[in-house]
Amino acid sequence: MPIGESLRLWWDLLSRSKAEDGSSPHKFLFFPDENHWILGPGHAKVWYATVFAFLAHHVHGSPWQRPGLLG
């Protein structure tokens, strides 16, 4: 999906789901040199760490913790 379309959909999601304080639970992870598949080994590590953090938060109820690989 082109980045312009991704950002348009992201903006639409954010504009419809803001909390009263303006915050949003949604995250956007972008790898500018990847396509539909995350092929770079470093990018794959970041992607999996992010997915596991998402699952820990939304499935297990753990507090959201940004993966350390994201800096």
PDB file of N, H, CA, C and O in Angstrom:
ATOM      1  N   MET A   1       0.850  -1.166   0.000  1.00  0.00           N
ATOM      2  CA  MET A   1       0.000   0.000   0.000  1.00  0.00           C
ATOM      3  C   MET A   1       0.899   1.233   0.000  1.00  0.00           C
ATOM      4  O   MET A   1       1.839   1.307   0.791  1.00  0.00           O
ATOM      5  N   PRO A   2       0.628   2.191  -0.864  1.00  0.00           N
ATOM      6  CA  PRO A   2       1.426   3.421  -0.883  1.00  0.00           C
ATOM      7  C   PRO A   2       1.342   4.153   0.457  1.00  0.00           C
ATOM      8  O   PRO A   2       0.316   4.108   1.137  1.00  0.00           O
ATOM      9  N   ILE A   3       2.431   4.826   0.827  1.00  0.00           N
ATOM     10  H   ILE A   3       3.264   4.863   0.276  1.00  0.00           H
ATOM     11  CA  ILE A   3       2.483   5.496   2.127  1.00  0.00           C
ATOM     12  C   ILE A   3       1.393   6.563   2.238  1.00  0.00           C
ATOM     13  O   ILE A   3       0.850   6.774   3.322  1.00  0.00           O
ATOM     14  N   GLY A   4       1.067   7.234   1.142  1.00  0.00           N
ATOM     15  H   GLY A   4       1.508   7.063   0.261  1.00  0.00           H
ATOM     16  CA  GLY A   4       0.005   8.239   1.193  1.00  0.00           C
ATOM     17  C   GLY A   4      -1.333   7.636   1.593  1.00  0.00           C
ATOM     18  O   GLY A   4      -2.067   8.220   2.391  1.00  0.00           O
ATOM     19  N   GLU A   5      -1.650   6.476   1.045  1.00  0.00           N
ATOM     20  H   GLU A   5      -1.053   6.002   0.398  1.00  0.00           H
ATOM     21  CA  GLU A   5      -2.899   5.794   1.402  1.00  0.00           C
ATOM     22  C   GLU A   5      -2.846   5.306   2.844  1.00  0.00           C
ATOM     23  O   GLU A   5      -3.837   5.388   3.570  1.00  0.00           O
ATOM     24  N   SER A   6      -1.692   4.798   3.257  1.00  0.00           N
ATOM     25  H   SER A   6      -0.887   4.731   2.668  1.00  0.00           H
ATOM     26  CA  SER A   6      -1.534   4.344   4.648  1.00  0.00           C
ATOM     27  C   SER A   6      -1.756   5.490   5.622  1.00  0.00           C
ATOM     28  O   SER A   6      -2.460   5.339   6.621  1.00  0.00           O
ATOM     29  N   LEU A   7      -1.155   6.633   5.327  1.00  0.00           N
ATOM     30  H   LEU A   7      -0.583   6.756   4.516  1.00  0.00           H
ATOM     31  CA  LEU A   7      -1.306   7.786   6.219  1.00  0.00           C
ATOM     32  C   LEU A   7      -2.739   8.313   6.222  1.00  0.00           C
ATOM     33  O   LEU A   7      -3.228   8.754   7.262  1.00  0.00           O
ATOM     34  N   ARG A   8      -3.422   8.273   5.067  1.00  0.00           N
ATOM     35  H   ARG A   8      -3.025   7.915   4.222  1.00  0.00           H
ATOM     36  CA  ARG A   8      -4.815   8.711   5.024  1.00  0.00           C
ATOM     37  C   ARG A   8      -5.685   7.826   5.905  1.00  0.00           C
ATOM     38  O   ARG A   8      -6.518   8.323   6.662  1.00  0.00           O
ATOM     39  N   LEU A   9      -5.488   6.504   5.806  1.00  0.00           N
ATOM     40  H   LEU A   9      -4.811   6.101   5.192  1.00  0.00           H
ATOM     41  CA  LEU A   9      -6.255   5.578   6.639  1.00  0.00           C
ATOM     42  C   LEU A   9      -5.908   5.749   8.115  1.00  0.00           C
ATOM     43  O   LEU A   9      -6.785   5.677   8.976  1.00  0.00           O
ATOM     44  N   TRP A  10      -4.634   5.974   8.403  1.00  0.00           N
ATOM     45  H   TRP A  10      -3.921   6.032   7.703  1.00  0.00           H
ATOM     46  CA  TRP A  10      -4.180   6.198   9.782  1.00  0.00           C
ATOM     47  C   TRP A  10      -4.844   7.448  10.359  1.00  0.00           C
ATOM     48  O   TRP A  10      -5.339   7.432  11.486  1.00  0.00           O
ATOM     49  N   TRP A  11      -4.850   8.536   9.574  1.00  0.00           N
ATOM     50  H   TRP A  11      -4.448   8.549   8.659  1.00  0.00           H
ATOM     51  CA  TRP A  11      -5.464   9.783  10.030  1.00  0.00           C
ATOM     52  C   TRP A  11      -6.957   9.588  10.273  1.00  0.00           C
ATOM     53  O   TRP A  11      -7.496  10.107  11.250  1.00  0.00           O
ATOM     54  N   ASP A  12      -7.629   8.844   9.396  1.00  0.00           N
ATOM     55  H   ASP A  12      -7.192   8.422   8.602  1.00  0.00           H
ATOM     56  CA  ASP A  12      -9.052   8.569   9.560  1.00  0.00           C
ATOM     57  C   ASP A  12      -9.295   7.789  10.850  1.00  0.00           C
ATOM     58  O   ASP A  12     -10.220   8.100  11.600  1.00  0.00           O
ATOM     59  N   LEU A  13      -8.472   6.785  11.109  1.00  0.00           N
ATOM     60  H   LEU A  13      -7.720   6.532  10.500  1.00  0.00           H
ATOM     61  CA  LEU A  13      -8.590   6.008  12.346  1.00  0.00           C
ATOM     62  C   LEU A  13      -8.401   6.905  13.569  1.00  0.00           C
ATOM     63  O   LEU A  13      -9.188   6.846  14.514  1.00  0.00           O
ATOM     64  N   LEU A  14      -7.364   7.728  13.549  1.00  0.00           N
ATOM     65  H   LEU A  14      -6.725   7.776  12.782  1.00  0.00           H
ATOM     66  CA  LEU A  14      -7.100   8.617  14.690  1.00  0.00           C
ATOM     67  C   LEU A  14      -8.231   9.616  14.913  1.00  0.00           C
ATOM     68  O   LEU A  14      -8.627   9.873  16.049  1.00  0.00           O
ATOM     69  N   SER A  15      -8.742  10.173  13.826  1.00  0.00           N
ATOM     70  H   SER A  15      -8.419   9.964  12.903  1.00  0.00           H
ATOM     71  CA  SER A  15      -9.778  11.198  13.975  1.00  0.00           C
ATOM     72  C   SER A  15     -11.089  10.625  14.510  1.00  0.00           C
ATOM     73  O   SER A  15     -11.902  11.366  15.062  1.00  0.00           O
ATOM     74  N   ARG A  16     -11.303   9.336  14.358  1.00  0.00           N
ATOM     75  H   ARG A  16     -10.642   8.734  13.910  1.00  0.00           H
ATOM     76  CA  ARG A  16     -12.544   8.714  14.830  1.00  0.00           C
ATOM     77  C   ARG A  16     -12.403   8.055  16.200  1.00  0.00           C
ATOM     78  O   ARG A  16     -13.398   7.595  16.760  1.00  0.00           O
ATOM     79  N   SER A  17     -11.206   7.999  16.745  1.00  0.00           N
ATOM     80  H   SER A  17     -10.398   8.373  16.290  1.00  0.00           H
ATOM     81  CA  SER A  17     -11.023   7.211  17.969  1.00  0.00           C
ATOM     82  C   SER A  17     -10.303   7.952  19.088  1.00  0.00           C
ATOM     83  O   SER A  17      -9.822   7.319  20.028  1.00  0.00           O
ATOM     84  N   LYS A  18     -10.218   9.258  19.012  1.00  0.00           N
ATOM     85  H   LYS A  18     -10.609   9.773  18.249  1.00  0.00           H
ATOM     86  CA  LYS A  18      -9.530  10.017  20.056  1.00  0.00           C
ATOM     87  C   LYS A  18     -10.303   9.964  21.366  1.00  0.00           C
ATOM     88  O   LYS A  18     -11.532  10.013  21.385  1.00  0.00           O
ATOM     89  N   ALA A  19      -9.563   9.864  22.448  1.00  0.00           N
ATOM     90  H   ALA A  19      -8.564   9.824  22.433  1.00  0.00           H
ATOM     91  CA  ALA A  19     -10.159   9.974  23.776  1.00  0.00           C
ATOM     92  C   ALA A  19     -10.421  11.459  24.058  1.00  0.00           C
ATOM     93  O   ALA A  19      -9.959  12.329  23.320  1.00  0.00           O
ATOM     94  N   GLU A  20     -11.152  11.731  25.111  1.00  0.00           N
ATOM     95  H   GLU A  20     -11.527  11.024  25.710  1.00  0.00           H
ATOM     96  CA  GLU A  20     -11.465  13.127  25.448  1.00  0.00           C
ATOM     97  C   GLU A  20     -10.216  13.967  25.685  1.00  0.00           C
ATOM     98  O   GLU A  20     -10.215  15.171  25.431  1.00  0.00           O
ATOM     99  N   ASP A  21      -9.148  13.326  26.174  1.00  0.00           N
ATOM    100  H   ASP A  21      -9.149  12.348  26.381  1.00  0.00           H
ATOM    101  CA  ASP A  21      -7.908  14.067  26.420  1.00  0.00           C
ATOM    102  C   ASP A  21      -7.050  14.205  25.162  1.00  0.00           C
ATOM    103  O   ASP A  21      -5.950  14.756  25.221  1.00  0.00           O
ATOM    104  N   GLY A  22      -7.548  13.704  24.014  1.00  0.00           N
ATOM    105  H   GLY A  22      -8.441  13.256  23.966  1.00  0.00           H
ATOM    106  CA  GLY A  22      -6.825  13.821  22.751  1.00  0.00           C
ATOM    107  C   GLY A  22      -5.876  12.677  22.460  1.00  0.00           C
ATOM    108  O   GLY A  22      -5.277  12.627  21.385  1.00  0.00           O
ATOM    109  N   SER A  23      -5.729  11.756  23.403  1.00  0.00           N
ATOM    110  H   SER A  23      -6.215  11.796  24.276  1.00  0.00           H
ATOM    111  CA  SER A  23      -4.819  10.629  23.196  1.00  0.00           C
ATOM    112  C   SER A  23      -5.488   9.551  22.346  1.00  0.00           C
ATOM    113  O   SER A  23      -6.703   9.561  22.147  1.00  0.00           O
ATOM    114  N   SER A  24      -4.683   8.634  21.858  1.00  0.00           N
ATOM    115  H   SER A  24      -3.696   8.625  22.020  1.00  0.00           H
ATOM    116  CA  SER A  24      -5.195   7.523  21.057  1.00  0.00           C
ATOM    117  C   SER A  24      -4.394   6.272  21.394  1.00  0.00           C
ATOM    118  O   SER A  24      -3.184   6.356  21.601  1.00  0.00           O
ATOM    119  N   PRO A  25      -5.048   5.111  21.453  1.00  0.00           N
ATOM    120  CA  PRO A  25      -4.328   3.878  21.756  1.00  0.00           C
ATOM    121  C   PRO A  25      -3.628   3.288  20.534  1.00  0.00           C
ATOM    122  O   PRO A  25      -2.921   2.288  20.658  1.00  0.00           O
ATOM    123  N   HIS A  26      -3.808   3.884  19.363  1.00  0.00           N
ATOM    124  H   HIS A  26      -4.381   4.697  19.262  1.00  0.00           H
ATOM    125  CA  HIS A  26      -3.299   3.300  18.127  1.00  0.00           C
ATOM    126  C   HIS A  26      -1.851   3.689  17.871  1.00  0.00           C
ATOM    127  O   HIS A  26      -1.416   4.786  18.221  1.00  0.00           O
ATOM    128  N   LYS A  27      -1.120   2.778  17.259  1.00  0.00           N
ATOM    129  H   LYS A  27      -1.473   1.887  16.975  1.00  0.00           H
ATOM    130  CA  LYS A  27       0.293   2.992  16.929  1.00  0.00           C
ATOM    131  C   LYS A  27       0.475   2.802  15.426  1.00  0.00           C
ATOM    132  O   LYS A  27      -0.308   2.097  14.790  1.00  0.00           O
ATOM    133  N   PHE A  28       1.495   3.422  14.863  1.00  0.00           N
ATOM    134  H   PHE A  28       2.131   3.995  15.380  1.00  0.00           H
ATOM    135  CA  PHE A  28       1.804   3.296  13.436  1.00  0.00           C
ATOM    136  C   PHE A  28       3.265   2.921  13.313  1.00  0.00           C
ATOM    137  O   PHE A  28       4.141   3.661  13.761  1.00  0.00           O
ATOM    138  N   LEU A  29       3.529   1.782  12.710  1.00  0.00           N
ATOM    139  H   LEU A  29       2.818   1.182  12.346  1.00  0.00           H
ATOM    140  CA  LEU A  29       4.901   1.303  12.513  1.00  0.00           C
ATOM    141  C   LEU A  29       5.182   1.315  11.021  1.00  0.00           C
ATOM    142  O   LEU A  29       4.468   0.675  10.250  1.00  0.00           O
ATOM    143  N   PHE A  30       6.213   2.034  10.608  1.00  0.00           N
ATOM    144  H   PHE A  30       6.794   2.554  11.234  1.00  0.00           H
ATOM    145  CA  PHE A  30       6.503   2.231   9.187  1.00  0.00           C
ATOM    146  C   PHE A  30       7.955   1.911   8.898  1.00  0.00           C
ATOM    147  O   PHE A  30       8.859   2.405   9.574  1.00  0.00           O
ATOM    148  N   PHE A  31       8.173   1.087   7.895  1.00  0.00           N
ATOM    149  H   PHE A  31       7.439   0.686   7.347  1.00  0.00           H
ATOM    150  CA  PHE A  31       9.508   0.777   7.394  1.00  0.00           C
ATOM    151  C   PHE A  31       9.561   1.283   5.954  1.00  0.00           C
ATOM    152  O   PHE A  31       8.999   0.636   5.070  1.00  0.00           O
ATOM    153  N   PRO A  32      10.212   2.412   5.685  1.00  0.00           N
ATOM    154  CA  PRO A  32      10.154   3.020   4.353  1.00  0.00           C
ATOM    155  C   PRO A  32      10.726   2.161   3.237  1.00  0.00           C
ATOM    156  O   PRO A  32      10.349   2.343   2.079  1.00  0.00           O
ATOM    157  N   ASP A  33      11.612   1.242   3.541  1.00  0.00           N
ATOM    158  H   ASP A  33      11.918   1.095   4.481  1.00  0.00           H
ATOM    159  CA  ASP A  33      12.207   0.425   2.480  1.00  0.00           C
ATOM    160  C   ASP A  33      11.682  -1.009   2.467  1.00  0.00           C
ATOM    161  O   ASP A  33      12.323  -1.893   1.898  1.00  0.00           O
ATOM    162  N   GLU A  34      10.526  -1.249   3.085  1.00  0.00           N
ATOM    163  H   GLU A  34      10.006  -0.530   3.547  1.00  0.00           H
ATOM    164  CA  GLU A  34       9.897  -2.573   3.049  1.00  0.00           C
ATOM    165  C   GLU A  34       8.568  -2.466   2.299  1.00  0.00           C
ATOM    166  O   GLU A  34       8.030  -1.373   2.120  1.00  0.00           O
ATOM    167  N   ASN A  35       8.056  -3.599   1.873  1.00  0.00           N
ATOM    168  H   ASN A  35       8.493  -4.487   2.019  1.00  0.00           H
ATOM    169  CA  ASN A  35       6.761  -3.645   1.193  1.00  0.00           C
ATOM    170  C   ASN A  35       5.775  -4.363   2.093  1.00  0.00           C
ATOM    171  O   ASN A  35       5.718  -4.079   3.289  1.00  0.00           O
ATOM    172  N   HIS A  36       4.996  -5.288   1.546  1.00  0.00           N
ATOM    173  H   HIS A  36       5.042  -5.518   0.574  1.00  0.00           H
ATOM    174  CA  HIS A  36       4.021  -6.021   2.356  1.00  0.00           C
ATOM    175  C   HIS A  36       4.699  -7.017   3.284  1.00  0.00           C
ATOM    176  O   HIS A  36       4.123  -7.411   4.298  1.00  0.00           O
ATOM    177  N   TRP A  37       5.903  -7.423   2.952  1.00  0.00           N
ATOM    178  H   TRP A  37       6.371  -7.103   2.128  1.00  0.00           H
ATOM    179  CA  TRP A  37       6.657  -8.364   3.783  1.00  0.00           C
ATOM    180  C   TRP A  37       7.789  -7.620   4.456  1.00  0.00           C
ATOM    181  O   TRP A  37       8.427  -6.759   3.850  1.00  0.00           O
ATOM    182  N   ILE A  38       8.038  -7.954   5.713  1.00  0.00           N
ATOM    183  H   ILE A  38       7.521  -8.654   6.206  1.00  0.00           H
ATOM    184  CA  ILE A  38       9.158  -7.359   6.444  1.00  0.00           C
ATOM    185  C   ILE A  38      10.331  -8.318   6.280  1.00  0.00           C
ATOM    186  O   ILE A  38      10.387  -9.347   6.954  1.00  0.00           O
ATOM    187  N   LEU A  39      11.267  -7.993   5.390  1.00  0.00           N
ATOM    188  H   LEU A  39      11.221  -7.157   4.843  1.00  0.00           H
ATOM    189  CA  LEU A  39      12.333  -8.918   5.023  1.00  0.00           C
ATOM    190  C   LEU A  39      13.668  -8.625   5.699  1.00  0.00           C
ATOM    191  O   LEU A  39      14.453  -9.546   5.927  1.00  0.00           O
ATOM    192  N   GLY A  40      13.939  -7.382   6.019  1.00  0.00           N
ATOM    193  H   GLY A  40      13.302  -6.634   5.834  1.00  0.00           H
ATOM    194  CA  GLY A  40      15.212  -7.052   6.655  1.00  0.00           C
ATOM    195  C   GLY A  40      15.283  -7.655   8.051  1.00  0.00           C
ATOM    196  O   GLY A  40      14.335  -7.515   8.823  1.00  0.00           O
ATOM    197  N   PRO A  41      16.394  -8.329   8.398  1.00  0.00           N
ATOM    198  CA  PRO A  41      16.482  -8.974   9.715  1.00  0.00           C
ATOM    199  C   PRO A  41      16.271  -8.007  10.880  1.00  0.00           C
ATOM    200  O   PRO A  41      15.587  -8.349  11.845  1.00  0.00           O
ATOM    201  N   GLY A  42      16.844  -6.816  10.804  1.00  0.00           N
ATOM    202  H   GLY A  42      17.399  -6.539  10.020  1.00  0.00           H
ATOM    203  CA  GLY A  42      16.645  -5.835  11.870  1.00  0.00           C
ATOM    204  C   GLY A  42      15.209  -5.360  11.944  1.00  0.00           C
ATOM    205  O   GLY A  42      14.659  -5.182  13.031  1.00  0.00           O
ATOM    206  N   HIS A  43      14.603  -5.156  10.785  1.00  0.00           N
ATOM    207  H   HIS A  43      15.050  -5.301   9.902  1.00  0.00           H
ATOM    208  CA  HIS A  43      13.199  -4.736  10.747  1.00  0.00           C
ATOM    209  C   HIS A  43      12.292  -5.834  11.287  1.00  0.00           C
ATOM    210  O   HIS A  43      11.325  -5.551  11.995  1.00  0.00           O
ATOM    211  N   ALA A  44      12.601  -7.087  10.956  1.00  0.00           N
ATOM    212  H   ALA A  44      13.387  -7.317  10.382  1.00  0.00           H
ATOM    213  CA  ALA A  44      11.784  -8.206  11.446  1.00  0.00           C
ATOM    214  C   ALA A  44      11.826  -8.275  12.973  1.00  0.00           C
ATOM    215  O   ALA A  44      10.807  -8.544  13.609  1.00  0.00           O
ATOM    216  N   LYS A  45      12.993  -8.034  13.560  1.00  0.00           N
ATOM    217  H   LYS A  45      13.821  -7.816  13.043  1.00  0.00           H
ATOM    218  CA  LYS A  45      13.099  -8.050  15.028  1.00  0.00           C
ATOM    219  C   LYS A  45      12.220  -6.966  15.642  1.00  0.00           C
ATOM    220  O   LYS A  45      11.521  -7.208  16.627  1.00  0.00           O
ATOM    221  N   VAL A  46      12.258  -5.772  15.057  1.00  0.00           N
ATOM    222  H   VAL A  46      12.826  -5.575  14.258  1.00  0.00           H
ATOM    223  CA  VAL A  46      11.432  -4.665  15.558  1.00  0.00           C
ATOM    224  C   VAL A  46       9.955  -4.997  15.384  1.00  0.00           C
ATOM    225  O   VAL A  46       9.156  -4.769  16.291  1.00  0.00           O
ATOM    226  N   TRP A  47       9.590  -5.535  14.220  1.00  0.00           N
ATOM    227  H   TRP A  47      10.240  -5.721  13.483  1.00  0.00           H
ATOM    228  CA  TRP A  47       8.192  -5.866  13.944  1.00  0.00           C
ATOM    229  C   TRP A  47       7.675  -6.891  14.943  1.00  0.00           C
ATOM    230  O   TRP A  47       6.604  -6.707  15.522  1.00  0.00           O
ATOM    231  N   TYR A  48       8.439  -7.988  15.156  1.00  0.00           N
ATOM    232  H   TYR A  48       9.309  -8.137  14.686  1.00  0.00           H
ATOM    233  CA  TYR A  48       7.994  -9.015  16.103  1.00  0.00           C
ATOM    234  C   TYR A  48       7.927  -8.473  17.531  1.00  0.00           C
ATOM    235  O   TYR A  48       6.990  -8.788  18.264  1.00  0.00           O
ATOM    236  N   ALA A  49       8.903  -7.669  17.933  1.00  0.00           N
ATOM    237  H   ALA A  49       9.665  -7.413  17.337  1.00  0.00           H
ATOM    238  CA  ALA A  49       8.873  -7.087  19.279  1.00  0.00           C
ATOM    239  C   ALA A  49       7.626  -6.219  19.455  1.00  0.00           C
ATOM    240  O   ALA A  49       7.014  -6.216  20.523  1.00  0.00           O
ATOM    241  N   THR A  50       7.252  -5.484  18.409  1.00  0.00           N
ATOM    242  H   THR A  50       7.749  -5.486  17.541  1.00  0.00           H
ATOM    243  CA  THR A  50       6.072  -4.631  18.468  1.00  0.00           C
ATOM    244  C   THR A  50       4.792  -5.456  18.530  1.00  0.00           C
ATOM    245  O   THR A  50       3.882  -5.135  19.294  1.00  0.00           O
ATOM    246  N   VAL A  51       4.716  -6.514  17.730  1.00  0.00           N
ATOM    247  H   VAL A  51       5.455  -6.775  17.109  1.00  0.00           H
ATOM    248  CA  VAL A  51       3.537  -7.388  17.753  1.00  0.00           C
ATOM    249  C   VAL A  51       3.401  -8.059  19.115  1.00  0.00           C
ATOM    250  O   VAL A  51       2.298  -8.130  19.658  1.00  0.00           O
ATOM    251  N   PHE A  52       4.499  -8.548  19.672  1.00  0.00           N
ATOM    252  H   PHE A  52       5.395  -8.489  19.231  1.00  0.00           H
ATOM    253  CA  PHE A  52       4.435  -9.196  20.991  1.00  0.00           C
ATOM    254  C   PHE A  52       4.039  -8.200  22.079  1.00  0.00           C
ATOM    255  O   PHE A  52       3.308  -8.559  23.002  1.00  0.00           O
ATOM    256  N   ALA A  53       4.511  -6.952  21.988  1.00  0.00           N
ATOM    257  H   ALA A  53       5.105  -6.660  21.239  1.00  0.00           H
ATOM    258  CA  ALA A  53       4.105  -5.924  22.955  1.00  0.00           C
ATOM    259  C   ALA A  53       2.611  -5.631  22.819  1.00  0.00           C
ATOM    260  O   ALA A  53       1.919  -5.447  23.821  1.00  0.00           O
ATOM    261  N   PHE A  54       2.117  -5.588  21.584  1.00  0.00           N
ATOM    262  H   PHE A  54       2.679  -5.738  20.771  1.00  0.00           H
ATOM    263  CA  PHE A  54       0.688  -5.384  21.335  1.00  0.00           C
ATOM    264  C   PHE A  54      -0.123  -6.510  21.968  1.00  0.00           C
ATOM    265  O   PHE A  54      -1.114  -6.254  22.653  1.00  0.00           O
ATOM    266  N   LEU A  55       0.292  -7.755  21.741  1.00  0.00           N
ATOM    267  H   LEU A  55       1.097  -7.963  21.184  1.00  0.00           H
ATOM    268  CA  LEU A  55      -0.429  -8.903  22.292  1.00  0.00           C
ATOM    269  C   LEU A  55      -0.381  -8.915  23.816  1.00  0.00           C
ATOM    270  O   LEU A  55      -1.384  -9.203  24.469  1.00  0.00           O
ATOM    271  N   ALA A  56       0.784  -8.604  24.384  1.00  0.00           N
ATOM    272  H   ALA A  56       1.599  -8.370  23.853  1.00  0.00           H
ATOM    273  CA  ALA A  56       0.899  -8.571  25.843  1.00  0.00           C
ATOM    274  C   ALA A  56      -0.083  -7.555  26.425  1.00  0.00           C
ATOM    275  O   ALA A  56      -0.699  -7.797  27.462  1.00  0.00           O
ATOM    276  N   HIS A  57      -0.218  -6.431  25.753  1.00  0.00           N
ATOM    277  H   HIS A  57       0.283  -6.234  24.910  1.00  0.00           H
ATOM    278  CA  HIS A  57      -1.111  -5.377  26.247  1.00  0.00           C
ATOM    279  C   HIS A  57      -2.584  -5.732  26.034  1.00  0.00           C
ATOM    280  O   HIS A  57      -3.387  -5.631  26.962  1.00  0.00           O
ATOM    281  N   HIS A  58      -2.936  -6.142  24.828  1.00  0.00           N
ATOM    282  H   HIS A  58      -2.284  -6.224  24.075  1.00  0.00           H
ATOM    283  CA  HIS A  58      -4.347  -6.330  24.485  1.00  0.00           C
ATOM    284  C   HIS A  58      -4.899  -7.706  24.834  1.00  0.00           C
ATOM    285  O   HIS A  58      -6.107  -7.849  25.025  1.00  0.00           O
ATOM    286  N   VAL A  59      -4.051  -8.714  24.922  1.00  0.00           N
ATOM    287  H   VAL A  59      -3.070  -8.599  24.767  1.00  0.00           H
ATOM    288  CA  VAL A  59      -4.532 -10.064  25.245  1.00  0.00           C
ATOM    289  C   VAL A  59      -4.313 -10.385  26.718  1.00  0.00           C
ATOM    290  O   VAL A  59      -5.204 -10.906  27.390  1.00  0.00           O
ATOM    291  N   HIS A  60      -3.114 -10.066  27.215  1.00  0.00           N
ATOM    292  H   HIS A  60      -2.391  -9.643  26.670  1.00  0.00           H
ATOM    293  CA  HIS A  60      -2.784 -10.406  28.603  1.00  0.00           C
ATOM    294  C   HIS A  60      -3.081  -9.280  29.587  1.00  0.00           C
ATOM    295  O   HIS A  60      -3.048  -9.497  30.799  1.00  0.00           O
ATOM    296  N   GLY A  61      -3.372  -8.077  29.084  1.00  0.00           N
ATOM    297  H   GLY A  61      -3.399  -7.901  28.100  1.00  0.00           H
ATOM    298  CA  GLY A  61      -3.702  -6.966  29.965  1.00  0.00           C
ATOM    299  C   GLY A  61      -2.508  -6.296  30.617  1.00  0.00           C
ATOM    300  O   GLY A  61      -2.673  -5.530  31.566  1.00  0.00           O
ATOM    301  N   SER A  62      -1.307  -6.572  30.124  1.00  0.00           N
ATOM    302  H   SER A  62      -1.173  -7.195  29.353  1.00  0.00           H
ATOM    303  CA  SER A  62      -0.112  -5.915  30.663  1.00  0.00           C
ATOM    304  C   SER A  62      -0.116  -4.441  30.270  1.00  0.00           C
ATOM    305  O   SER A  62      -0.691  -4.079  29.244  1.00  0.00           O
ATOM    306  N   PRO A  63       0.519  -3.589  31.071  1.00  0.00           N
ATOM    307  CA  PRO A  63       0.625  -2.182  30.671  1.00  0.00           C
ATOM    308  C   PRO A  63       1.413  -2.078  29.363  1.00  0.00           C
ATOM    309  O   PRO A  63       2.341  -2.853  29.129  1.00  0.00           O
ATOM    310  N   TRP A  64       1.040  -1.113  28.511  1.00  0.00           N
ATOM    311  H   TRP A  64       0.286  -0.483  28.701  1.00  0.00           H
ATOM    312  CA  TRP A  64       1.760  -0.941  27.249  1.00  0.00           C
ATOM    313  C   TRP A  64       3.195  -0.534  27.534  1.00  0.00           C
ATOM    314  O   TRP A  64       3.457   0.400  28.291  1.00  0.00           O
ATOM    315  N   GLN A  65       4.117  -1.255  26.911  1.00  0.00           N
ATOM    316  H   GLN A  65       3.903  -2.013  26.295  1.00  0.00           H
ATOM    317  CA  GLN A  65       5.528  -0.900  26.995  1.00  0.00           C
ATOM    318  C   GLN A  65       6.081  -0.853  25.583  1.00  0.00           C
ATOM    319  O   GLN A  65       6.031  -1.834  24.841  1.00  0.00           O
ATOM    320  N   ARG A  66       6.606   0.302  25.231  1.00  0.00           N
ATOM    321  H   ARG A  66       6.647   1.099  25.833  1.00  0.00           H
ATOM    322  CA  ARG A  66       7.212   0.457  23.905  1.00  0.00           C
ATOM    323  C   ARG A  66       8.422  -0.467  23.818  1.00  0.00           C
ATOM    324  O   ARG A  66       9.273  -0.439  24.706  1.00  0.00           O
ATOM    325  N   PRO A  67       8.521  -1.291  22.764  1.00  0.00           N
ATOM    326  CA  PRO A  67       9.672  -2.186  22.640  1.00  0.00           C
ATOM    327  C   PRO A  67      10.982  -1.407  22.644  1.00  0.00           C
ATOM    328  O   PRO A  67      11.096  -0.367  21.996  1.00  0.00           O
ATOM    329  N   GLY A  68      11.957  -1.911  23.371  1.00  0.00           N
ATOM    330  H   GLY A  68      11.864  -2.756  23.898  1.00  0.00           H
ATOM    331  CA  GLY A  68      13.250  -1.249  23.476  1.00  0.00           C
ATOM    332  C   GLY A  68      13.934  -1.045  22.134  1.00  0.00           C
ATOM    333  O   GLY A  68      14.699  -0.095  21.963  1.00  0.00           O
ATOM    334  N   LEU A  69      13.663  -1.938  21.172  1.00  0.00           N
ATOM    335  H   LEU A  69      13.043  -2.709  21.310  1.00  0.00           H
ATOM    336  CA  LEU A  69      14.267  -1.814  19.849  1.00  0.00           C
ATOM    337  C   LEU A  69      13.792  -0.576  19.099  1.00  0.00           C
ATOM    338  O   LEU A  69      14.434  -0.153  18.137  1.00  0.00           O
ATOM    339  N   LEU A  70      12.680   0.009  19.525  1.00  0.00           N
ATOM    340  H   LEU A  70      12.159  -0.334  20.306  1.00  0.00           H
ATOM    341  CA  LEU A  70      12.180   1.218  18.866  1.00  0.00           C
ATOM    342  C   LEU A  70      12.874   2.478  19.368  1.00  0.00           C
ATOM    343  O   LEU A  70      12.671   3.565  18.827  1.00  0.00           O
ATOM    344  N   GLY A  71      13.681   2.329  20.390  1.00  0.00           N
ATOM    345  H   GLY A  71      13.846   1.446  20.830  1.00  0.00           H
ATOM    346  CA  GLY A  71      14.445   3.457  20.893  1.00  0.00           C
ATOM    347  C   GLY A  71      13.748   4.293  21.927  1.00  0.00           C
ATOM    348  O   GLY A  71      14.314   5.271  22.414  1.00  0.00           O
TER     349      GLY A  71
END
